[in-house]
């Protein structure tokens, strides 16, 4: 492959996708934080002697709510959360390690893998992870495994989409202008997954308000 070198200069489209991803993810967190602060034991800002202490109390209570909610949520909701968290964490980690490896042979346990004259990119283990965990989820009849299989599946997605520009260009464009496409695709997927999590939350509230106590419809 012909190696292209250069800097990554995010354009308006990349910035817009970053804002959308951050907004979608932040909306999920902010909505729950505000709800817990309003309904929980922490005093509201207008009533608190120390607003910062009240905010910290509300944050701690939100963390407890999130933990209990995760334990009591459906497997589908937990699987989606695990997928999103694993995807985002893996993408950020892969980018950081790739940046640190520029001009270095090794960063901790990580290094560039070379087989003969061929450099093995991290989309290769990413594809293997995604295929293996996705196949296991399809073959297995134990739905309790789905939230756990979502973790390697999300990690595989993160590793693969981080180098999606290389797959589209069939060239090593990771640190070039063309390579910014990988970041754009990853941000778009992050926004999509976060929006799905937020939509599920709205739908659950709607089901509780509309369908709770409603008689079953005839089949």
C-alpha positions as CSV (number, residue, x, y, z in Angstrom):
1,X,0.0,0.0,0.0
2,X,1.1,3.5,-0.7
3,X,1.4,5.4,2.6
4,X,0.1,8.9,2.7
5,X,1.2,11.2,5.5
6,X,-0.3,14.5,6.7
7,X,-2.4,16.0,9.4
8,X,-6.0,15.6,10.2
9,X,-7.9,18.8,9.8
10,X,-11.6,18.4,10.7
11,X,-13.9,20.3,8.5
12,X,-17.5,21.6,9.2
13,X,-19.0,18.2,8.6
14,X,-16.8,16.5,11.1
15,X,-17.4,19.3,13.7
16,X,-21.2,18.9,13.1
17,X,-21.1,15.2,13.6
18,X,-19.0,15.6,16.8
19,X,-21.6,18.1,18.1
20,X,-24.4,15.7,17.2
21,X,-22.7,12.8,18.9
22,X,-21.9,14.8,22.0
23,X,-25.4,16.3,22.1
24,X,-27.1,12.9,21.8
25,X,-25.0,11.3,24.4
26,X,-25.1,14.4,26.7
27,X,-28.9,14.5,26.4
28,X,-29.2,11.0,27.9
29,X,-27.0,11.9,30.8
30,X,-28.4,15.4,31.4
31,X,-32.0,14.2,31.2
32,X,-31.5,11.6,33.9
33,X,-29.3,13.9,36.0
34,X,-32.0,16.6,36.0
35,X,-34.8,14.1,36.8
36,X,-32.9,12.6,39.7
37,X,-32.0,16.1,41.1
38,X,-35.7,17.2,40.8
39,X,-37.1,14.1,42.4
40,X,-34.3,13.0,44.7
41,X,-33.1,14.0,48.1
42,X,-30.6,16.7,47.0
43,X,-31.9,20.2,47.4
44,X,-32.6,22.2,44.3
45,X,-30.2,25.0,43.4
46,X,-32.6,27.7,44.5
47,X,-33.1,26.0,47.9
48,X,-29.5,24.9,48.6
49,X,-27.1,26.7,50.9
50,X,-24.2,25.2,48.8
51,X,-25.3,24.6,45.2
52,X,-22.0,22.7,44.4
53,X,-22.5,20.3,47.3
54,X,-26.1,19.8,46.2
55,X,-25.0,19.1,42.6
56,X,-22.4,16.6,43.9
57,X,-25.1,14.9,46.0
58,X,-27.4,14.7,42.9
59,X,-24.6,13.3,40.9
60,X,-23.9,10.6,43.4
61,X,-27.6,9.7,43.6
62,X,-27.7,9.6,39.8
63,X,-24.9,7.1,39.8
64,X,-26.8,4.9,42.2
65,X,-30.0,5.2,40.1
66,X,-28.0,4.2,37.0
67,X,-26.5,1.2,38.7
68,X,-29.9,0.0,40.0
69,X,-31.5,0.8,36.6
70,X,-28.9,-1.2,34.8
71,X,-29.5,-4.2,37.0
72,X,-33.3,-4.0,36.5
73,X,-33.4,-3.1,32.9
74,X,-34.2,-5.5,30.1
75,X,-31.4,-7.4,28.4
76,X,-32.1,-5.5,25.2
77,X,-31.5,-2.1,26.9
78,X,-28.4,-3.4,28.7
79,X,-27.1,-4.8,25.4
80,X,-27.5,-1.5,23.7
81,X,-25.8,0.4,26.5
82,X,-22.9,-2.1,26.6
83,X,-22.5,-1.8,22.8
84,X,-22.4,2.0,22.9
85,X,-20.0,2.2,25.9
86,X,-17.7,-0.5,24.4
87,X,-17.7,1.1,21.0
88,X,-16.9,4.6,22.2
89,X,-14.2,3.6,24.7
90,X,-12.5,1.3,22.1
91,X,-12.5,4.0,19.4
92,X,-11.0,6.6,21.7
93,X,-8.4,4.1,23.1
94,X,-7.4,3.0,19.6
95,X,-7.0,6.5,18.4
96,X,-4.9,7.4,21.4
97,X,-2.6,4.4,21.1
98,X,-2.3,4.9,17.3
99,X,-1.2,8.5,18.0
100,X,1.3,7.5,20.6
101,X,2.7,4.8,18.3
102,X,3.6,7.4,15.6
103,X,7.4,7.3,15.5
104,X,7.7,4.7,18.3
105,X,8.2,1.0,18.3
106,X,6.1,0.3,21.4
107,X,3.7,1.9,23.8
108,X,3.4,-0.4,26.9
109,X,2.1,-3.7,25.6
110,X,1.0,-2.3,22.3
111,X,3.1,-2.2,19.2
112,X,2.8,-2.2,15.4
113,X,2.3,-5.8,14.2
114,X,4.2,-6.8,11.1
115,X,3.8,-10.2,9.4
116,X,6.5,-10.4,6.8
117,X,6.3,-7.1,4.9
118,X,2.7,-6.6,5.7
119,X,1.5,-4.3,8.4
120,X,-1.5,-5.8,10.3
121,X,-4.0,-2.9,11.0
122,X,-6.3,-3.0,14.0
123,X,-9.4,-3.4,11.8
124,X,-8.3,-7.1,11.4
125,X,-8.8,-8.1,15.1
126,X,-11.9,-5.8,15.1
127,X,-13.6,-7.7,12.3
128,X,-12.7,-11.0,14.1
129,X,-14.1,-9.7,17.3
130,X,-17.4,-8.5,15.7
131,X,-17.8,-11.7,13.6
132,X,-17.1,-14.0,16.5
133,X,-19.3,-12.3,19.1
134,X,-22.1,-11.6,16.6
135,X,-22.0,-15.2,15.4
136,X,-22.1,-16.4,19.0
137,X,-25.1,-14.3,19.8
138,X,-26.9,-15.8,16.8
139,X,-26.0,-19.4,17.5
140,X,-26.5,-19.3,21.3
141,X,-30.0,-19.7,22.6
142,X,-29.1,-18.2,26.0
143,X,-30.3,-14.6,25.8
144,X,-28.6,-13.8,29.1
145,X,-25.3,-13.8,27.2
146,X,-26.4,-10.9,24.9
147,X,-25.3,-8.0,27.2
148,X,-21.9,-9.7,27.6
149,X,-21.5,-10.4,23.9
150,X,-22.4,-6.8,23.2
151,X,-19.1,-5.8,24.8
152,X,-16.7,-7.5,22.3
153,X,-19.1,-6.7,19.5
154,X,-18.9,-3.0,20.3
155,X,-15.1,-3.2,20.7
156,X,-14.9,-4.9,17.3
157,X,-17.0,-2.2,15.7
158,X,-14.8,0.5,17.3
159,X,-11.6,-1.1,16.0
160,X,-13.1,-1.6,12.5
161,X,-14.8,1.8,12.0
162,X,-11.7,3.6,13.3
163,X,-10.0,2.4,10.1
164,X,-13.0,2.4,7.9
165,X,-11.4,5.0,5.6
166,X,-8.6,2.5,4.9
167,X,-11.1,-0.1,3.8
168,X,-12.9,2.3,1.6
169,X,-9.8,3.8,0.0
170,X,-7.8,0.5,-0.1
171,X,-4.9,2.6,1.0
172,X,-3.2,3.6,4.3
173,X,-4.9,7.0,4.7
174,X,-5.2,6.9,8.5
175,X,-3.3,10.1,9.1
176,X,-4.3,11.9,5.9
177,X,-7.1,14.1,4.9
178,X,-9.0,11.1,3.5
179,X,-8.6,9.4,6.9
180,X,-10.9,11.9,8.6
181,X,-13.7,9.9,7.1
182,X,-13.1,7.2,9.7
183,X,-13.8,9.8,12.4
184,X,-16.9,11.0,10.7
185,X,-18.3,7.5,10.4
186,X,-17.6,6.7,14.0
187,X,-19.2,10.0,15.2
188,X,-22.3,9.3,13.1
189,X,-22.6,5.7,14.6
190,X,-22.1,7.1,18.1
191,X,-24.8,9.7,17.6
192,X,-27.1,6.9,16.2
193,X,-26.5,4.5,19.1
194,X,-27.0,7.3,21.7
195,X,-30.2,8.5,19.9
196,X,-31.5,4.9,20.0
197,X,-30.8,4.7,23.8
198,X,-32.7,8.0,24.3
199,X,-35.6,6.9,22.0
200,X,-35.9,3.7,24.1
201,X,-36.2,5.8,27.2
202,X,-39.0,7.9,25.7
203,X,-40.8,4.8,24.5
204,X,-40.6,3.1,27.9
205,X,-42.2,6.2,29.5
206,X,-44.9,6.2,26.8
207,X,-45.6,2.5,27.4
208,X,-46.0,3.1,31.1
209,X,-48.3,6.1,30.6
210,X,-50.5,4.6,27.8
211,X,-50.3,0.8,28.2
212,X,-50.2,0.4,32.0
213,X,-53.4,-1.3,33.1
214,X,-54.8,-1.4,29.6
215,X,-56.7,-4.5,28.7
216,X,-55.0,-6.9,26.3
217,X,-56.1,-6.4,22.7
218,X,-57.9,-9.4,21.0
219,X,-55.8,-11.5,18.7
